[in-house]
Amino acid sequence: MTDRTSRDTDQRQAPGLLRTLGRLHGELRARHGLSLLDYLILGALAEAASGSAPVAELTAFLGESGGRMSYVLRDMQASGLIERDRDERDRRAVKVTLTDTGRGLSADAEKTAQAIVRRHLVPGSVAAFGEPPAPASPTP
């Protein structure tokens, strides 16, 4: 037997998430000149301990094709947000490093993203974005 309440809730929440992601993409474009993919790349690099990651890891993390990533990273490099260099240990691999400009833009874009997510998603769903979860109600 199917739990109708759970399925109905999932269907109602999906459009909210879709609209929120659409707003996020639009705001990132308008305020920072970034696509949602650009934002995700900058964020992944900003969270990396060294500010760097191999292209192969970014590609796998984002589930993008190598060709798409190459195109996006080339544009980001031309904008001064990242640098791409051959890995010194494995010359076949390319390493992407966040520049100071990219780090600053990433921080600004993250503030925009946090504000949009908090404003447009239901309160319980924001826990994944840095807010602590609401306390559980006591059970009798």
C-alpha positions as CSV (number, residue, x, y, z in Angstrom):
1,M,0.0,0.0,0.0
2,T,1.3,3.5,-0.8
3,D,1.5,6.3,1.7
4,R,-0.5,9.0,-0.1
5,T,0.3,11.7,2.4
6,S,4.0,11.3,2.0
7,R,3.8,11.2,-1.8
8,D,1.4,14.2,-1.9
9,T,3.8,16.2,0.3
10,D,6.7,15.4,-2.0
11,Q,4.8,16.6,-5.0
12,R,3.9,19.9,-3.3
13,Q,7.4,20.5,-2.2
14,A,9.1,19.8,-5.6
15,P,7.7,22.9,-7.3
16,G,8.8,25.1,-4.4
17,L,12.4,23.8,-4.8
18,L,12.2,24.2,-8.6
19,R,11.1,27.9,-8.2
20,T,13.7,28.5,-5.6
21,L,16.5,27.1,-7.8
22,G,15.2,29.2,-10.7
23,R,15.2,32.3,-8.5
24,L,18.7,31.5,-7.3
25,H,19.9,31.1,-10.8
26,G,18.4,34.4,-11.8
27,E,19.7,36.3,-8.8
28,L,23.2,34.9,-9.2
29,R,23.1,36.0,-12.9
30,A,21.8,39.5,-12.0
31,R,23.9,40.2,-9.0
32,H,27.1,38.4,-9.6
33,G,27.2,37.4,-13.3
34,L,27.3,33.7,-12.4
35,S,25.3,30.7,-13.5
36,L,24.2,28.1,-11.0
37,L,27.0,25.9,-12.3
38,D,29.6,28.6,-11.9
39,Y,28.3,29.1,-8.3
40,L,28.6,25.4,-7.6
41,I,32.1,25.2,-9.0
42,L,33.3,28.3,-7.0
43,G,31.6,26.9,-3.9
44,A,33.3,23.5,-4.2
45,L,36.7,25.1,-4.7
46,A,36.1,27.5,-1.7
47,E,35.3,24.5,0.5
48,A,38.4,22.6,-0.6
49,A,41.2,22.9,2.0
50,S,43.7,24.1,-0.6
51,G,41.2,26.1,-2.7
52,S,42.1,23.6,-5.5
53,A,40.6,20.5,-7.0
54,P,41.3,18.3,-10.0
55,V,39.0,18.9,-12.9
56,A,38.1,15.2,-12.8
57,E,36.8,15.5,-9.2
58,L,34.8,18.6,-10.0
59,T,33.3,16.9,-13.1
60,A,32.3,13.8,-11.0
61,F,31.0,15.9,-8.1
62,L,28.7,17.9,-10.4
63,G,27.8,15.1,-12.7
64,E,28.8,17.1,-15.8
65,S,30.4,16.0,-19.0
66,G,34.1,16.7,-19.5
67,G,33.3,18.9,-22.5
68,R,30.8,21.0,-20.6
69,M,33.2,21.5,-17.7
70,S,36.0,22.4,-20.0
71,Y,33.8,25.1,-21.7
72,V,32.6,26.5,-18.3
73,L,36.1,26.5,-16.7
74,R,37.6,28.2,-19.7
75,D,35.1,31.1,-19.3
76,M,35.7,31.2,-15.6
77,Q,39.4,31.4,-16.2
78,A,39.0,34.2,-18.7
79,S,37.0,36.1,-16.1
80,G,39.8,35.7,-13.6
81,L,37.9,33.5,-11.2
82,I,40.0,30.4,-11.4
83,E,43.4,29.3,-12.7
84,R,43.9,25.9,-14.5
85,D,47.3,24.2,-14.4
86,R,48.7,20.8,-15.0
87,D,49.2,18.8,-11.8
88,E,52.9,18.7,-11.0
89,R,52.7,15.0,-9.9
90,D,50.6,13.9,-12.9
91,R,51.0,16.0,-15.9
92,R,47.9,14.4,-17.5
93,A,45.6,15.8,-14.9
94,V,44.5,19.5,-14.7
95,K,44.1,21.2,-11.3
96,V,41.7,24.2,-10.9
97,T,42.5,26.8,-8.3
98,L,40.3,29.6,-6.9
99,T,41.8,33.1,-7.4
100,D,41.4,35.9,-4.9
101,T,38.8,37.4,-7.2
102,G,37.0,34.0,-7.4
103,R,37.1,33.6,-3.6
104,G,35.6,37.1,-3.0
105,L,32.8,36.5,-5.6
106,S,32.1,33.1,-4.2
107,A,31.6,34.6,-0.7
108,D,29.3,37.3,-2.0
109,A,27.3,34.7,-4.1
110,E,27.0,32.5,-1.1
111,K,25.4,35.3,0.9
112,T,22.9,35.7,-1.9
113,A,22.2,32.0,-2.1
114,Q,21.7,31.7,1.6
115,A,19.2,34.6,1.6
116,I,17.2,33.2,-1.2
117,V,17.1,29.7,0.2
118,R,16.0,31.0,3.6
119,R,13.4,33.3,2.1
120,H,11.8,30.7,-0.3
121,L,12.1,27.2,1.1
122,V,10.1,25.9,4.0
123,P,11.8,26.4,7.4
124,G,12.7,22.7,8.0
125,S,14.5,22.4,4.7
126,V,17.0,25.1,5.5
127,A,18.9,22.9,8.1
128,A,21.0,21.6,5.2
129,F,22.2,25.1,4.5
130,G,23.9,25.9,7.8
131,E,21.0,26.4,10.3
132,P,20.6,24.0,13.1
133,P,17.6,21.7,12.9
134,A,14.6,22.6,15.0
135,P,14.4,20.7,18.3
136,A,12.3,17.6,18.3
137,S,9.1,17.7,20.2
138,P,9.0,15.5,23.2
139,T,7.2,12.2,22.8
140,P,4.6,11.2,25.5
